[in-house]
Amino acid sequence: MTTRQKNGFAAYGGSLLALLGMIMGYFAFTATGGVNAMVLVVAVIALVCGGLLVSAAIVGIRKADN
């Protein structure tokens, strides 16, 4: 597997993680009984980590020779 393919998989995984964070954030705000703080914290962490993974993978794809 080439470096470009590995970074492509990392970008795909990061976007899924960010999407999961957005969905969890939506459910945290729409849950009955107000905002669920624990779910919201996990959602923000997933969103940030997913975004960082995607940006790092894009940089890796641009720098990769193969």
N, C-alpha and C positions, 0 to 999 in steps of 0.2 A: 504494500500500500504506500502510495506516495505521500509526501508531506502535504500537498495540496488537498488530497482526499481526506487525510486526517483532520485538517483544519476545516474542511467542509462539513464533516461529521460533528465537529465541535460547534460550529455555527448553527447547525440544525438542532443539536441538543440544547444549546443556549437559548435559541428562539422558543423551543418547547418549554423550557424552564421559565422563561419570561412570561409566556402565555399562561402557564399554570399559576404563576404569581398573580397575574391579572384576574384570572377566574376566581382564585381564592380571595382576593381583595373584594371582588364583587359580592361573593357570598358572605364575607365578613360584614359588609355594610348592609346587606339585605336580610341578615339573620334576624329571627324574632328575638326580642329582648334587647335590642340595641346592638351596638358594635361589639363584636367579639375581638377583644384586644389581642389574644394569643394568635388567632388565625390571621389577624392583620399584620402582626409582627413577622410571622412566617412568610406571608405573602410578599411583604416588602423585601425581605431577605432573598426570596426566590427571584423576584423581579430584578433586583440589583445584580445578583450573581449571574442571572441569565444574560442581562445586558452586557456585563463585563466579559462574559465568555464569548458572546457574539463579536464584540469589538476586538478582542484579542485574536479571535480566529480570522477576522477580516484582515487584520494587520499581518498575520501569519501567511494567509493566502497571497497577499500582495508581495511579501518578501520571498516566498518560496520559488525556487528555480524549477522544481518538478511538480 
